[in-house]
Amino acid sequence: MKVIPQAPKPYRRSIRTQYSKPLADLPPVDIVITMGCDVACPSLPCRYREDWGLEDPTGKDDETFLKVIRQIHEDVELLKERIRQRDIP
């Protein structure tokens, strides 16, 4: 089993069954969220794009990972509400 070793223990998951997919294989998307993390993301056509500018937790302590995980959860909840309120074009 291959595990993501940098994640805090409760969040470690096997990635053995995961694989990269070419962007061309994705269906059309409406919303693209990039995480920031000082990583260049490929361009993907979409109706709406947003970058959350998260800190890259790679190589950091568990608390940093947990902080980023909490921030993603909060941002997803806010995004869901904005979609429900039709604040996203």
C-alpha positions, 0 to 999 in steps of 0.5 A: 500500500502506498501512503501519503507520508506527509499527511497527519496520521488520521488523514493518511490514505492509500493512493495505490488505486489513484492515477493521473488523468489527462485533462483532455479526458475530463468532461467539461467543467463549470468551476475550477478551484486552484489551491495556490500552494505556490504551484503552477496549475495547468489551464483548464477551460471553465465558466468560473475560476478561483484560487484559494491561495493556501499554504503548501503544507508539504514537509511541515508539522501535523498542525500545519496540515490540519490548518490547511485541511480546516481551511479547505473545509471552510472554503468548500462550505462557503463555495457551496453556499455561494453556488446555492445563492447563485453568486457564482456566474 
